Every structure is written in C-alpha cells, then in structure tokens.
C-alpha cells in the first residue's frame, strides 16, 4: 500500500512540475534560493514560490509555543508557597535578638530561674567532642611485634652460627681480645703475624712472594699483643701443636669473612641491616643474655602500650631505659636499634568505652540556669544583647517577636529571583505546566520535612528526580538554588545541609545521563558515599578537637551515607509513578518502551509482521538522522516502533502484510472506502496507545508521521471513477449540462483523501515522516547507484516540503539535504553486496 502511495505522490509531483515549468520563466527559477536550491535545480527540479518565501525558526512550532506558555497564576502560587514554607523564621522573628543593641534599659518584671537550653546543649556537645579517648591494646599488633622480634633474634643466631663458636681457642692460649683481632685483621697482616711468631723457614713456604714486607715495623698494640702471645705459645709447644692453632685461626678467619659478606646482603624482613660485626664479637653467653633481655624489655613495653604518633626519638630513649639492666653493655647498642625498629604503636581507640565516657561527660554537664530578681536590669540601653540576656527577654515576652515584614519581602524577592533563574535555564527544554507543577512539588518537599523536625533533607531525591526528568542543567539549578535558600529562611544545621546538597548536586548531574535502573542504583551508592564524605570533611574542619571526635563522627557519617542511599531508593521507587501521573519521558522509560518484548510490540510482530519489519527499517533511518541532527535519539527510536501499531486493526489492508496474496483493495474497488481503511490506522493507533498508557510524546508520532498528506493513489483513482461516471451520464443524458452532471456524479473532495493530521510538531516526528516516506522507495531499489538513490530520496523529501508538511517541525532546508544523505548511507549499509558462492558449494559430496 505504501508503494501505491509513493506512485500516486510521484504522479502528482510530475504534474505539479509541469505546471511550474509552464508558468515560470528561467529568471524566476534562478531566484528560487541559495546553494541548496541550486543543487536541486541541477537535478531538474523547480521549487514553488511558497518554498522560497516561507521562513523557518528552528525548533519552534505551535505546540512548542503552547508548551512554553507561562502561567502567571502558577508562578504566583510558586512564589507564595515557597516563601511561606521556606521563610519560617521571618514569621516569628524577635526584634531584640542576640547581637542587637537594646533600645532602652529593660528590667525583669519578676523573679525567675530559667534554663538556657541552647547553651546547655552546646556545652554538652563540647563535652562529648572534648572527652579523652579510651585506649586499648591491639592483640594483632602485639602478635606482630613478638613474631618480628623472634625473627630478628633467629637471624642473629643464624649469622653467629655461620661464624662458628667464639672463642675458637682457649683464653689461656689467646685472650678474647687477641682472638677478635686475629679473626678480623687483613690477610697480609695475618701472614706477617704468623711469620714473626713461628718458624720462619717452615712458614715461608706457605707465604706468597708478593706479600707486604714481613719485617715492617708496626705501632698496632693489638697486633703486638697477638704476636707476643703466639710467640709465647710457639716456644712452649711443639711445632705440630702450633700449626694446629694457626689452622684453627685460619678456619675462623674464613668463616668470619663469609659471615660478613652474608651480613651485607639484603634480607626480606630488612632486620639483617640492623646487625653489624659487633654481633660476632659477642660470646655465646653474652648473646644468650642479650636475647633474653630484649624479650623481657619488649614484653614490658608492649604491656605498657605504645600510643599512636609517638616520635621515634622518644621511643628510642624508652628502649634504652628498658635494656640498661637486662642486656650486656657490649650489646646494648644492638638491642636498642633492634627494638626501636620492631616496636610499633599498639594502642587503639576503644569506641564503646570512649562513647560511654563521652556520654558520661555530657550527662555531668548540669543545665545552665539563668536566675534574675524582680527589678534587676536584664540589659542596659545601648548594650549588645547576649545569649543569656535573650533567654530572659524571650521568657518574659520582651523580645518583641513578630513578622519581619522587611526581611520577608526581601526573602520573597530572593524566591522570585530563584524561580526566574529556573525558568531561564529550562526555556530550552520546553517544559509544560505540569512539569512546572512537579518541580514545585519536589522543591516544597525539602522545607516541609525541615519544618516537621526531620533531621534529613530531601535534596538527594530532588536532584535524582529533577535531573532524570528534565536534564542535568535543570536539576543542578533547582538543587543549588534550594540549598542556598534553605539556610536563609529556616534553622538548618549547615554541615547537614552541605552534605545533602552535595549528594543532590551529584544526583542531578548524573541522573540525566543514565539509561537503566541498575545505573541509578549504583548512583545511589555513589550519592551515599559522597554525602557521608562531605559530612566527615565538614565536621573535621569545623571541630578543633579532631583527634577526639572519631567515635561521634563515624556514627553520624554512616547515618548520612545511609540517608543518601535511602533517598536514592525513594527517588527510584516513586519515579515510575511520577512518570505516569505527569506523563514524563525519561531515557530509562524510553529504553523500556523500546524493548521489543513489550506486549504491544510482540503483538505487532505476530499480527502484522510486514509492518513490524517496515518499522525496524524506518527506525534505523530515523535514528541515524536524529543522531546526526542532535535530536532525542531515544524518543525517535521508541516513537518509531509504535507509529504504525494502528495497522493491527486490519493488517491485510496494507501491502507489506499481504505476503504475495491478493490485494484487498482490488476486491473493494472503492477508493473512498480504501482511503478510510488507510486513514483508520492512525485513529486506531491512538486508541491502542491510550489503552496501553503510552506517553503523549510517543502518541504524537502516530498522527504526526502522516500529517495531512494526501493518499494520492486512491485520490487519483476516485478522480478517474468520477470522470468515467460523468462520461457515462453524458451518454445517458445528452441534454444535461456539466453542472448537473457534476452534481449527479460522486464528489471527489481532496480532504476526504487526506489524513486528519496534525502535521509534525517537532523535529523528531518530522524525521519519522521523512523516513517513513522513503522506506518503501529505498526497499524497491536493487542495483541503484548512490546518486540514483539520492535523487529519489530528494524527490520524496521535496514533495513533503512542498506539501507544507514540515512547517511546524523546525527542520530547515539544510537539515533536509543532510537527512537525504543519511538515509542513502543507511540504505547502502543494509543493501551491501554479498559474494556469490559457486554452485559447487551447494552440491553434496
């Protein structure tokens, strides 16, 4: 049926071109327009005068002007309602408040003792914050210290084992000092000592010829003592015994050098670098005592507790005091370095005990009572009123409470300015009156909750809903202005407000960019973390006693995070209801409506499969054009999928569903009845859309994609039938004049063959009309070139433009050229070439 319409439109177009060519001169056609018209002129197509004289204003239409109409009554209601709920402090504001100067001397009319609740609460809060934290030992840290100490001592024992036992000779033969010297002296020096202490002739065979001068004199006392002791031993024992001693010394020297090299190698734990060669100079008894002393000192210090932030210098001094009586003098330096590196803070805050202590400190703060005697001066004239003075004045009714008309008027101006800013920001989004009403209701929820005494504001939920419904710009503007107005008119804790405002701004900024409920759920988690973090930072900045308030702050931070998460859950939960009540289209809802498993789309695919396939191709064309022109792609996709649902009322009345069968309209043989069937798919589609509660923005695609176009095929068929009837009447009534014959025959009125409209009222529905018009023609092309396809698409688009179907759509002449290029590009992607397989591929082996 769509191909029939295209043929009729082409016939009508050719007739119109012929008329224009006959009635216009070349000079007239050359003035038809700019570069775009010149391009169309090269394609042998001339535009009517209406095309060149009509002026478009981008993105404006009758419906958009109606949608953007401002309601003075709604604006007045908004100003009054917001001022009344937000400006609560101006209704009962004392003129003689804290910080103002007394106009006269005021005396107490009676004796009284009055509690100052505000000062009492401030003192209790200060007591909670300033309470000393209760510390406790951390068993995990204690265990780590003991494990590291054991590892440290074990590494020391392994290093000493590699050196061998010490002393390696009897002290009666060589003193410990001499043994230490001989084990660590340079090789050439050791050979010199052996040469001087033993038999020179026997020893010289084992000396290298390039050694330093053996007989060189030395002033080294340790060397002289070692030489003297070796010489004395060599004179008292046999040559074999002396040789045995020098062999033991050489073995000790070898093992000592290997141990020194191992000491210099890095270890995984890092404790080996603490040791030095003094470890090898300790006797086994001294090393055993060092290990025992270090273990005792560590246990005492761990039991006493090491607080956080203790400087290393102080810790080192404490370790020196602990090891002074436990470790031998020669190993104290080693023990101090080791314990200082191993010991770490093991005292942590006990939250429960600290909280109990803080609450006890707060309870110990007695209520602040202000006593005054009758006739006593409360405040002298010209003196600034303090908190204590205000409590007395307010108690006796002398604070002069009343409506602050000047402040209220200024606040009303602030509210009016905020509303004007919102209207200025949202003018690009063409919001309706119902959208303004929803924004007003969302905004009113915040001051209402504050006035009810709830500790949480609804700013996070307002941000998610406003940003998701109307875009990030509107949402951020509403939340930002509301956050600024709340502390002006209401008593709100600033840190709570800043945290909620931060969560609301994040929700407003991100909600409009998300496309699924799952993403919104993740946004709720991010919102809760943001709100909690901002509250923590604000509390730490505002408090001087940062180190002692963690027990209070962490609980409140968790509550703030949970509040942000809870408001996001509320926003996500009520958003579907608000979408239906206020007829809203959000990216999430559009994505859900575009799901092919929706009942209405599944029914369309089952009952009118040809129409469903036609819809999918039209959606591909329209989406590509909408994306290129910066339109609402999600709206175009969803609207296109539902634009032909009305064809389900009579699927066989449309050629795409006839599947090669007979044409129903040939059997009817009545163009008037056939036109009614074709037109009915619009009215029936609207009925189905309302029944399934589709948004009005989606419903608009159903009538506007056809506009008021002429059903040209049946219109010309009706004209032919009417002309034939007149010819038959002329034969039957040769004496009748033409007027009587026209009356006797059936009337062919063009409006009977046009859709009821309206014409497209937005760029999105205009794009759908063009894609729907080109779909059948593009499908009919097989081996056409790019230029041939583009020429055909341009002819169809110009026909729609010439028929004034796009007057209110906001599409411009430049857009038409771009749309044609996009349609052809998409068609080429669908109509790509395939490789022809040889017949042998399909022949079974």
Number of C-alpha atoms within 10 A of each C-alpha: 18 19 19 16 18 19 15 20 21 17 14 17 18 13 11 16 16 12 11 17 15 9 9 13 10 8 8 12 19 13 12 20 17 10 10 13 20 17 13 18 16 9 12 9 19 22 21 17 16 13 17 13 10 9 10 16 12 13 15 18 19 13 15 18 11 13 16 17 13 15 12 9 9 14 17 12 14 22 20 15 15 23 23 17 19 27 23 18 19 23 16 12 17 20 16 20 21 16 12 14 17 17 13 11 12 17 18 18 15 11 12 16 12 16 17 17 13 14 16 17 15 11 17 22 17 16 20 24 25 19 21 16 21 18 16 15 19 16 11 9 17 20 13 15 22 17 12 17 22 14 14 21 20 13 17 20 18 12 21 23 14 16 21 16 13 19 18 17 16 11 12 9 14 21 16 18 14 19 23 20 17 23 21 16 12 11 14 15 16 20 19 19 21 21 20 16 21 22 14 11 9 11 15 14 9 10 14 10 9 7 12 12 11 14 10 7 7 8 7 8 9 15 19 14 16 23 22 16 17 23 18 14 19 19 12 11 11 10 13 10 13 19 16 11 17 15 12 13 17 16 14 22 22 14 17 21 15 13 20 17 10 14 18 12 9 11 12 6 11 10 20 20 13 14 19 13 13 11 17 24 22 19 15 15 10 17 22 14 15 23 21 14 20 23 17 15 23 22 14 11 15 22 12 12 19 17 16 12 8 11 9 13 10 11 19 17 12 15 23 19 12 19 24 15 12 18 25 19 13 15 19 20 14 18 24 22 16 21 23 19 18 16 23 21 18 23 20 17 18 15 16 11 15 22 20 14 18 27 17 15 19 21 13 11 14 10 17 17 15 14 12 18 14 11 12 13 15 19 23 15 14 12 14 17 21 14 15 20 20 22 23 24 22 15 13 13 11 18 19 14 16 12 16 16 12 10 16 19 13 12 19 19 14 17 22 19 14 20 19 13 15 20 17 11 14 19 11 10 15 18 18 17 17 14 18 19 16 18 21 20 15 18 21 20 16 21 24 16 14 19 15 8 9 9 13 17 26 27 30 31 30 31 35 35 28 30 29 28 25 22 21 23 17 27 30 25 22 28 30 19 18 22 21 14 20 20 16 16 21 17 14 17 10 13 16 19 21 17 27 31 27 24 33 34 26 25 32 33 22 20 29 25 16 15 18 15 13 10 14 24 15 12 20 29 18 19 29 26 20 21 31 28 18 22 27 21 14 16 18 16 11 11 14 12 14 14 13 20 22 20 20 15 19 14 10 16 23 18 15 25 25 19 22 32 25 18 24 30 17 16 23 18 12 12 19 14 12 15 15 13 11 15 16 20 22 23 20 21 20 22 16 15 24 19 13 15 12 11 11 17 18 15 16 24 19 12 18 24 19 19 20 24 15 19 23 14 21 24 22 18 27 29 26 19 27 22 13 14 17 9 16 14 20 22 24 28 27 23 27 32 25 25 28 24 28 23 26 22 16 16 20 21 19 23 20 20 21 17 11 8 9 11 15 14 19 10 8 11 11 14 21 16 13 19 22 14 17 20 21 17 24 25 16 19 22 25 15 19 22 13 9 11 12 18 20 14 16 23 20 19 30 29 25 27 30 28 24 20 21 22 26 22 24 22 23 19 17 22 18 13 17 17 16 13 17 21 14 14 18 15 11 10 12 10 8 12 10 12 8 11 18 15 10 12 17 15 12 18 11 14 13 16 25 19 23 18 16 17 23 29 25 25 26 28 30 27 29 29 28 27 28 23 23 25 21 20 17 21 14 10 14 9 10 12 11 13 10 13 23 20 16 17 25 21 19 22 22 22 19 19 20 17 16 17 24 25 23 23 26 20 23 17 15 10 16 19 18 13 25 23 18 20 25 22 17 17 20 16 10 12 14 7 9 6 5 6 8 8 7 8 8 8 7 5 5
